[in-house]
Amino acid sequence: MEISAIIIGKDNSETILDTLFSVQPFCKQIVYVDTGSEDNTPTLMTQNNAEVYFHKWNDDFSEARNFAISMARQDWILSIDTDEILSEVNLEDYSHLFEDPKIGGINVILKNYINPDDFSQFTTHRFTRIFRNNPAFKFSGRVHEQIRNSIENAGFEIIDTDITIEHFGYLDSSPEKQERNHKLLESDLQENSQDVFLKYHLANTEFSMNNLQDAFKLYSEIIDSNQLTNTQNDLCKLRLAQIHLSRNEFNLAESYLTNVMENSDYDGFRLFILAAIKMNQQKFEEARELYKNPILLDSSMVDKSAIETAEQIFKHIL
């Protein structure tokens, strides 16, 4: 199997070599598309055997990625960002997938680190990042772009794997980056007003920007949609519960947390929110039992320092 890696970026000299070096052992061709760097990112990539191309930035990630695809020459393509690295893996172990003519795409695990002070805190989800070099396969969406629909529409299967890409971008969620994503998502949503996937990502952006009222409206519109995965619907419930908790609407918050979630990290965070509700209701015994739950303690989404703080409170109260 021969793979081309495609990378788009701008002013990423501090991180891009980590990305490049992580994929070089597995990729015969590295395509880097620069969208307007003012630093030495293009030079670094050229010096390290990447093919460097330039493309004007038009507020559209899909357009830039599809341009990168047009430069790929190998049978398969790996799409990776400049704030990501491919975890150690032997892609030869997955050769049977690459050789199966029915398979057009491969889902990897995206491991999203969320706390710069604690790398044990992260979320995970699956995303199609490896796919055949097929003219019918194109990214869509100005931001949070995806290629999955075009693969399935062309009649190919997409297979889940445990190949992992580590994502560090959430550790530096600058206001400029948030505003950019917000603008692009709103533009897309104006053209596709009923698109659940766009509403989901815009809701997450609003939540991260602390625009809780706007986030609440969007999450409420899409909750339990069959167009979202179970994990995405569970995140909607967690966020709605957090918003109700911030308003001291404890019963409403708890109403979203009644069912076990299939993702164990999300389920641990569900218990963590429940514990916070019990603390606010001064039901300290119930809260303490929740904080002891192994699922909560093992969740990568839970801030363990908050548990230590709660334990100090219990020592004085119970």
C-alpha positions in Angstrom: 0.0 0.0 0.0 1.2 3.5 -0.9 0.0 6.5 1.1 0.1 10.3 0.6 -0.2 12.5 3.6 -2.0 15.8 3.1 -1.4 18.7 5.5 -2.7 22.3 5.2 -1.3 25.1 7.4 -0.3 28.6 8.0 2.4 29.9 10.4 2.8 26.5 12.1 6.6 26.4 12.4 6.5 25.5 16.1 4.4 22.3 15.7 4.5 21.2 12.1 7.7 19.1 12.2 6.2 16.9 14.9 3.3 16.3 12.5 5.6 15.6 9.6 7.9 13.3 11.4 5.0 11.3 12.8 3.7 10.4 9.3 7.0 10.2 7.3 7.7 6.5 8.1 4.4 5.5 6.6 3.8 7.9 3.7 5.6 7.8 0.4 4.5 11.4 -0.4 3.9 14.3 1.9 1.8 17.1 0.4 1.9 20.4 2.3 -0.5 23.2 1.2 0.4 26.6 2.7 -2.4 29.1 2.9 -0.4 32.3 3.6 2.4 31.8 6.1 4.6 34.7 7.1 7.0 32.5 9.1 9.3 29.8 7.8 6.8 27.0 7.8 7.1 26.4 4.0 10.9 26.3 4.2 10.9 23.8 7.1 8.7 21.5 5.1 10.8 21.8 2.0 13.9 21.1 3.9 12.3 17.9 5.3 11.2 16.4 1.9 7.6 17.6 1.8 6.1 18.8 -1.5 5.1 22.4 -0.8 2.2 24.1 -2.6 0.5 27.4 -2.1 -3.2 28.1 -2.1 -5.0 31.3 -1.3 -7.1 31.1 1.8 -10.8 31.7 1.0 -12.3 31.0 4.5 -13.0 27.4 3.4 -11.0 24.4 4.9 -12.6 22.0 2.5 -11.4 24.0 -0.5 -7.9 23.9 0.8 -8.0 20.1 1.6 -9.5 19.3 -1.8 -6.7 21.2 -3.4 -4.2 19.1 -1.4 -6.0 15.9 -2.5 -5.5 17.0 -6.2 -1.8 16.9 -5.6 -1.8 13.4 -4.0 -0.4 10.6 -6.3 -0.6 7.5 -4.1 -3.5 5.0 -3.8 -4.5 6.1 -0.3 -4.5 9.4 1.5 -4.0 10.3 5.2 -5.3 13.7 6.2 -3.6 15.2 9.3 -3.5 18.7 10.8 -0.5 20.7 12.0 -1.6 20.4 15.7 -1.8 16.6 15.5 0.6 13.6 15.4 0.0 10.1 14.3 0.6 7.8 17.3 3.1 4.9 16.9 1.4 2.3 14.7 2.3 -0.4 12.2 0.0 0.3 9.2 1.1 -3.0 7.7 -1.2 -4.6 10.4 -4.1 -3.0 8.5 -3.0 -4.1 5.1 -6.1 -6.3 4.7 -8.3 -3.2 5.0 -6.3 -1.3 2.3 -6.6 -4.3 0.0 -10.4 -4.7 0.4 -12.0 -3.1 -2.7 -15.2 -2.5 -0.8 -13.5 -0.2 1.8 -13.1 3.4 0.8 -12.4 5.0 4.2 -10.8 4.2 7.5 -11.9 5.8 10.8 -9.2 6.6 13.3 -9.5 7.6 16.9 -8.9 11.3 17.5 -7.5 11.8 21.0 -8.2 15.4 22.0 -6.2 16.7 24.9 -8.2 19.3 26.8 -6.0 20.4 29.8 -2.5 21.8 29.2 -1.7 21.0 32.8 -2.9 17.5 32.8 -2.4 15.2 29.8 -4.5 12.5 31.4 -7.5 14.6 30.5 -8.8 14.1 27.0 -11.8 13.2 24.9 -11.9 10.8 22.0 -14.1 10.3 18.9 -13.7 8.6 15.5 -13.2 10.4 12.3 -12.5 9.4 8.7 -8.9 10.5 8.1 -7.6 7.7 5.8 -9.3 7.2 2.5 -8.8 6.0 -1.1 -7.4 8.4 -3.6 -10.7 8.5 -5.6 -11.9 11.5 -7.7 -15.4 11.2 -6.2 -14.0 11.7 -2.6 -14.2 15.3 -1.6 -14.3 17.3 1.7 -17.4 19.4 2.4 -18.0 22.2 5.0 -16.1 25.4 5.5 -15.0 24.2 9.0 -15.2 20.9 10.8 -15.0 19.6 7.2 -15.6 15.9 6.5 -15.2 13.5 3.7 -17.4 10.7 4.9 -20.5 11.6 3.0 -18.8 11.5 -0.4 -17.2 8.1 0.4 -20.6 6.6 1.3 -22.4 8.2 -1.5 -19.9 6.6 -3.9 -20.9 3.2 -2.5 -17.8 2.4 -0.4 -17.7 1.2 3.2 -15.9 3.0 6.1 -14.3 0.9 8.8 -13.4 1.7 12.4 -9.9 1.1 13.6 -7.8 1.8 16.7 -5.3 3.8 14.7 -4.9 6.9 16.8 -4.1 10.6 16.0 -3.3 12.8 19.0 -4.8 16.3 18.7 -3.3 19.2 20.8 -5.3 22.1 19.2 -7.8 22.4 22.1 -4.9 23.3 24.4 -4.6 26.6 22.5 -8.2 27.6 21.8 -7.4 31.3 21.2 -10.3 33.8 20.8 -9.1 34.4 17.2 -9.5 30.7 16.4 -12.9 30.5 18.0 -14.1 33.6 16.2 -12.9 32.2 12.9 -14.7 28.9 13.4 -17.8 30.7 14.6 -17.9 32.8 11.5 -17.4 29.9 9.1 -20.0 27.7 10.8 -22.6 30.5 10.8 -21.9 31.1 7.1 -22.4 27.4 6.4 -25.6 27.3 8.5 -27.1 30.2 6.6 -26.8 28.1 3.5 -27.9 24.9 5.2 -30.2 26.0 8.0 -31.4 22.5 8.9 -28.1 20.8 8.9 -27.8 19.0 12.3 -24.1 18.4 12.0 -23.4 22.1 11.5 -25.7 23.0 14.4 -23.8 20.5 16.6 -20.4 22.0 15.8 -21.7 25.6 16.2 -23.3 24.6 19.6 -19.9 23.3 20.7 -18.2 26.5 19.6 -20.8 28.6 21.4 -20.3 26.6 24.5 -16.5 26.9 24.4 -16.9 30.7 23.9 -19.2 30.8 27.0 -22.2 31.9 24.9 -24.4 29.5 26.9 -27.8 30.8 25.9 -26.9 30.4 22.2 -25.4 27.0 22.9 -28.5 25.9 24.8 -30.8 26.8 22.0 -28.8 24.8 19.4 -28.3 21.8 21.7 -32.0 21.7 22.4 -32.8 21.8 18.7 -30.7 18.7 17.9 -30.8 16.6 21.0 -31.5 12.9 20.2 -31.2 13.5 16.5 -30.7 10.3 14.5 -28.2 12.2 12.3 -25.8 12.3 15.2 -23.9 9.4 16.7 -24.7 8.2 20.2 -21.6 9.8 21.5 -22.5 13.2 19.9 -26.0 13.0 21.4 -24.5 12.2 24.8 -22.2 15.2 24.5 -25.3 17.3 23.9 -26.9 16.0 27.0 -23.8 16.7 29.1 -23.6 20.2 27.8 -27.3 20.9 28.5 -26.8 19.5 32.0 -23.8 21.8 32.5 -25.8 24.8 31.4 -28.7 24.0 33.7 -26.3 23.4 36.5 -24.8 26.9 35.9 -28.3 28.3 36.3 -28.9 26.3 39.5 -31.6 24.4 37.7 -30.6 21.1 39.4 -33.6 19.0 38.5 -33.5 20.0 34.9 -29.7 19.3 34.8 -30.3 15.8 36.4 -33.0 15.0 33.8 -30.3 14.7 31.1 -28.1 12.4 33.2 -30.4 9.5 33.9 -29.0 7.0 31.4 -25.6 5.3 31.3 -23.5 6.5 28.3 -21.7 4.1 26.1 -18.5 6.0 26.1 -17.0 5.3 29.5 -15.2 8.7 29.6 -18.5 10.5 28.9 -20.2 8.3 31.5 -17.6 9.2 34.1 -18.2 12.9 33.3 -21.9 12.3 33.6 -21.4 11.0 37.2 -19.0 14.0 37.9 -21.8 16.5 36.9 -24.3 14.5 39.1 -21.8 14.8 42.0 -21.7 18.5 41.5 -25.5 18.7 41.5 -25.6 16.8 44.8 -22.9 19.1 46.3 -25.0 22.1 45.4 -28.1 20.5 46.9 -26.0 19.8 50.1 -26.6 16.0 49.6 -23.0 15.4 50.6 -23.2 11.7 51.3 -24.6 11.1 47.8 -22.0 13.3 46.3 -19.2 11.5 48.1 -20.4 8.1 46.8 -20.5 9.4 43.3 -16.9 10.8 43.6 -15.8 7.3 44.7 -17.3 5.6 41.6 -14.5 3.9 39.5 -16.0 5.0 36.2 -15.8 8.6 37.4 -12.3 8.2 38.7 -11.2 6.6 35.4 -12.7 9.2 33.1 -10.2 11.2 31.1 -12.7 14.1 31.1 -12.8 14.6 34.9 -10.6 17.1 36.6 -9.1 15.0 39.4 -8.1 18.1 41.4 -11.9 18.9 41.8 -12.3 15.5 43.5 -9.5 16.3 45.9 -11.1 19.6 46.8 -14.4 17.9 47.4 -12.7 15.4 49.7 -11.4 18.2 51.8 -14.9 19.6 52.1 -16.2 16.2 53.2 -13.6 15.9 55.9 -15.0 19.0 57.5 -18.7 18.2 57.0 -19.1 14.5 57.3 
